[in-house]
Amino acid sequence: MKYRSRSDITTVILESTRAGATKTKIMYNAYLSYTQLVGYLEYLQQNDLLELEKGTHLYRPTEKGLEFLNLSDKLSKMATVTNSS
């Protein structure tokens, strides 16, 4: 597996939580160990990108997290080089 940056992993985590996700689902979608997952979840919650729903125990992105995903998508599209002849 190639090296992934913190922002790449953040994008995968936020994307996998759009409809609500448990720790296990996030861990498998992002290919993280449990220890790594806990660190990322803490980091994302501290930076108001992700929140835990009290009753359901599902993680969901906040408005700021959704904005991060939108900007990440735009940057990805800008960085994509097209071959036009």
Biotite code that builds the C-alpha atoms (Angstrom):
import biotite.structure as struc

atoms = struc.array([
    struc.Atom([0.000, 0.000, 0.000], chain_id="A", res_id=1, res_name="MET", atom_name="CA", element="C"),
    struc.Atom([1.279, 3.457, -0.861], chain_id="A", res_id=2, res_name="LYS", atom_name="CA", element="C"),
    struc.Atom([1.900, 6.157, 1.704], chain_id="A", res_id=3, res_name="TYR", atom_name="CA", element="C"),
    struc.Atom([-1.227, 8.125, 2.606], chain_id="A", res_id=4, res_name="ARG", atom_name="CA", element="C"),
    struc.Atom([-1.142, 11.615, 4.039], chain_id="A", res_id=5, res_name="SER", atom_name="CA", element="C"),
    struc.Atom([-3.132, 12.696, 7.065], chain_id="A", res_id=6, res_name="ARG", atom_name="CA", element="C"),
    struc.Atom([-5.517, 14.611, 4.790], chain_id="A", res_id=7, res_name="SER", atom_name="CA", element="C"),
    struc.Atom([-6.027, 11.516, 2.589], chain_id="A", res_id=8, res_name="ASP", atom_name="CA", element="C"),
    struc.Atom([-6.961, 9.429, 5.622], chain_id="A", res_id=9, res_name="ILE", atom_name="CA", element="C"),
    struc.Atom([-9.160, 12.238, 6.973], chain_id="A", res_id=10, res_name="THR", atom_name="CA", element="C"),
    struc.Atom([-11.022, 12.347, 3.656], chain_id="A", res_id=11, res_name="THR", atom_name="CA", element="C"),
    struc.Atom([-11.602, 8.581, 3.680], chain_id="A", res_id=12, res_name="VAL", atom_name="CA", element="C"),
    struc.Atom([-12.876, 8.678, 7.268], chain_id="A", res_id=13, res_name="ILE", atom_name="CA", element="C"),
    struc.Atom([-15.228, 11.594, 6.650], chain_id="A", res_id=14, res_name="LEU", atom_name="CA", element="C"),
    struc.Atom([-16.495, 10.045, 3.415], chain_id="A", res_id=15, res_name="GLU", atom_name="CA", element="C"),
    struc.Atom([-17.251, 6.759, 5.160], chain_id="A", res_id=16, res_name="SER", atom_name="CA", element="C"),
    struc.Atom([-19.245, 8.555, 7.868], chain_id="A", res_id=17, res_name="THR", atom_name="CA", element="C"),
    struc.Atom([-21.550, 10.563, 5.579], chain_id="A", res_id=18, res_name="ARG", atom_name="CA", element="C"),
    struc.Atom([-24.501, 8.255, 6.308], chain_id="A", res_id=19, res_name="ALA", atom_name="CA", element="C"),
    struc.Atom([-23.330, 7.461, 9.825], chain_id="A", res_id=20, res_name="GLY", atom_name="CA", element="C"),
    struc.Atom([-20.799, 4.778, 10.698], chain_id="A", res_id=21, res_name="ALA", atom_name="CA", element="C"),
    struc.Atom([-19.539, 2.776, 13.650], chain_id="A", res_id=22, res_name="THR", atom_name="CA", element="C"),
    struc.Atom([-15.881, 2.573, 14.641], chain_id="A", res_id=23, res_name="LYS", atom_name="CA", element="C"),
    struc.Atom([-15.624, -0.865, 13.034], chain_id="A", res_id=24, res_name="THR", atom_name="CA", element="C"),
    struc.Atom([-16.997, 0.319, 9.691], chain_id="A", res_id=25, res_name="LYS", atom_name="CA", element="C"),
    struc.Atom([-14.668, 3.334, 9.659], chain_id="A", res_id=26, res_name="ILE", atom_name="CA", element="C"),
    struc.Atom([-11.685, 1.176, 10.604], chain_id="A", res_id=27, res_name="MET", atom_name="CA", element="C"),
    struc.Atom([-12.285, -1.242, 7.715], chain_id="A", res_id=28, res_name="TYR", atom_name="CA", element="C"),
    struc.Atom([-13.099, 1.465, 5.152], chain_id="A", res_id=29, res_name="ASN", atom_name="CA", element="C"),
    struc.Atom([-9.972, 3.460, 6.002], chain_id="A", res_id=30, res_name="ALA", atom_name="CA", element="C"),
    struc.Atom([-7.676, 0.413, 6.438], chain_id="A", res_id=31, res_name="TYR", atom_name="CA", element="C"),
    struc.Atom([-6.564, 1.543, 9.903], chain_id="A", res_id=32, res_name="LEU", atom_name="CA", element="C"),
    struc.Atom([-5.632, -0.349, 13.032], chain_id="A", res_id=33, res_name="SER", atom_name="CA", element="C"),
    struc.Atom([-7.783, 0.249, 16.091], chain_id="A", res_id=34, res_name="TYR", atom_name="CA", element="C"),
    struc.Atom([-5.041, 2.354, 17.698], chain_id="A", res_id=35, res_name="THR", atom_name="CA", element="C"),
    struc.Atom([-4.725, 4.530, 14.587], chain_id="A", res_id=36, res_name="GLN", atom_name="CA", element="C"),
    struc.Atom([-8.499, 4.860, 14.348], chain_id="A", res_id=37, res_name="LEU", atom_name="CA", element="C"),
    struc.Atom([-8.859, 6.071, 17.929], chain_id="A", res_id=38, res_name="VAL", atom_name="CA", element="C"),
    struc.Atom([-6.172, 8.707, 17.300], chain_id="A", res_id=39, res_name="GLY", atom_name="CA", element="C"),
    struc.Atom([-7.851, 9.948, 14.133], chain_id="A", res_id=40, res_name="TYR", atom_name="CA", element="C"),
    struc.Atom([-11.319, 10.030, 15.681], chain_id="A", res_id=41, res_name="LEU", atom_name="CA", element="C"),
    struc.Atom([-9.993, 12.074, 18.594], chain_id="A", res_id=42, res_name="GLU", atom_name="CA", element="C"),
    struc.Atom([-8.159, 14.437, 16.207], chain_id="A", res_id=43, res_name="TYR", atom_name="CA", element="C"),
    struc.Atom([-11.249, 14.905, 13.991], chain_id="A", res_id=44, res_name="LEU", atom_name="CA", element="C"),
    struc.Atom([-13.564, 15.511, 16.948], chain_id="A", res_id=45, res_name="GLN", atom_name="CA", element="C"),
    struc.Atom([-11.178, 18.035, 18.518], chain_id="A", res_id=46, res_name="GLN", atom_name="CA", element="C"),
    struc.Atom([-11.081, 19.936, 15.218], chain_id="A", res_id=47, res_name="ASN", atom_name="CA", element="C"),
    struc.Atom([-14.894, 19.867, 14.876], chain_id="A", res_id=48, res_name="ASP", atom_name="CA", element="C"),
    struc.Atom([-14.871, 17.766, 11.697], chain_id="A", res_id=49, res_name="LEU", atom_name="CA", element="C"),
    struc.Atom([-16.612, 14.718, 13.149], chain_id="A", res_id=50, res_name="LEU", atom_name="CA", element="C"),
    struc.Atom([-19.202, 14.126, 15.851], chain_id="A", res_id=51, res_name="GLU", atom_name="CA", element="C"),
    struc.Atom([-20.511, 11.091, 17.705], chain_id="A", res_id=52, res_name="LEU", atom_name="CA", element="C"),
    struc.Atom([-24.293, 10.772, 17.973], chain_id="A", res_id=53, res_name="GLU", atom_name="CA", element="C"),
    struc.Atom([-25.146, 9.988, 21.573], chain_id="A", res_id=54, res_name="LYS", atom_name="CA", element="C"),
    struc.Atom([-28.108, 7.623, 21.115], chain_id="A", res_id=55, res_name="GLY", atom_name="CA", element="C"),
    struc.Atom([-26.918, 5.643, 18.102], chain_id="A", res_id=56, res_name="THR", atom_name="CA", element="C"),
    struc.Atom([-23.139, 5.699, 18.674], chain_id="A", res_id=57, res_name="HIS", atom_name="CA", element="C"),
    struc.Atom([-22.654, 6.546, 15.010], chain_id="A", res_id=58, res_name="LEU", atom_name="CA", element="C"),
    struc.Atom([-20.033, 8.989, 13.786], chain_id="A", res_id=59, res_name="TYR", atom_name="CA", element="C"),
    struc.Atom([-21.134, 11.673, 11.330], chain_id="A", res_id=60, res_name="ARG", atom_name="CA", element="C"),
    struc.Atom([-19.312, 14.607, 9.738], chain_id="A", res_id=61, res_name="PRO", atom_name="CA", element="C"),
    struc.Atom([-20.135, 18.081, 11.008], chain_id="A", res_id=62, res_name="THR", atom_name="CA", element="C"),
    struc.Atom([-20.831, 21.024, 8.684], chain_id="A", res_id=63, res_name="GLU", atom_name="CA", element="C"),
    struc.Atom([-17.118, 21.811, 8.844], chain_id="A", res_id=64, res_name="LYS", atom_name="CA", element="C"),
    struc.Atom([-16.357, 18.175, 7.973], chain_id="A", res_id=65, res_name="GLY", atom_name="CA", element="C"),
    struc.Atom([-18.679, 18.296, 4.966], chain_id="A", res_id=66, res_name="LEU", atom_name="CA", element="C"),
    struc.Atom([-16.981, 21.511, 3.841], chain_id="A", res_id=67, res_name="GLU", atom_name="CA", element="C"),
    struc.Atom([-13.614, 19.753, 4.166], chain_id="A", res_id=68, res_name="PHE", atom_name="CA", element="C"),
    struc.Atom([-14.907, 16.935, 1.926], chain_id="A", res_id=69, res_name="LEU", atom_name="CA", element="C"),
    struc.Atom([-16.189, 19.424, -0.634], chain_id="A", res_id=70, res_name="ASN", atom_name="CA", element="C"),
    struc.Atom([-12.866, 21.275, -0.761], chain_id="A", res_id=71, res_name="LEU", atom_name="CA", element="C"),
    struc.Atom([-10.942, 18.006, -0.897], chain_id="A", res_id=72, res_name="SER", atom_name="CA", element="C"),
    struc.Atom([-13.030, 16.912, -3.877], chain_id="A", res_id=73, res_name="ASP", atom_name="CA", element="C"),
    struc.Atom([-12.415, 20.228, -5.661], chain_id="A", res_id=74, res_name="LYS", atom_name="CA", element="C"),
    struc.Atom([-8.655, 19.980, -5.070], chain_id="A", res_id=75, res_name="LEU", atom_name="CA", element="C"),
    struc.Atom([-8.630, 16.420, -6.324], chain_id="A", res_id=76, res_name="SER", atom_name="CA", element="C"),
    struc.Atom([-10.416, 17.454, -9.514], chain_id="A", res_id=77, res_name="LYS", atom_name="CA", element="C"),
    struc.Atom([-8.032, 20.380, -10.031], chain_id="A", res_id=78, res_name="MET", atom_name="CA", element="C"),
    struc.Atom([-5.014, 18.125, -9.612], chain_id="A", res_id=79, res_name="ALA", atom_name="CA", element="C"),
    struc.Atom([-6.263, 15.593, -12.130], chain_id="A", res_id=80, res_name="THR", atom_name="CA", element="C"),
    struc.Atom([-4.408, 16.018, -15.386], chain_id="A", res_id=81, res_name="VAL", atom_name="CA", element="C"),
    struc.Atom([-6.402, 15.325, -18.502], chain_id="A", res_id=82, res_name="THR", atom_name="CA", element="C"),
    struc.Atom([-4.852, 14.230, -21.764], chain_id="A", res_id=83, res_name="ASN", atom_name="CA", element="C"),
    struc.Atom([-6.318, 16.373, -24.476], chain_id="A", res_id=84, res_name="SER", atom_name="CA", element="C"),
    struc.Atom([-4.776, 16.149, -27.916], chain_id="A", res_id=85, res_name="SER", atom_name="CA", element="C"),
])
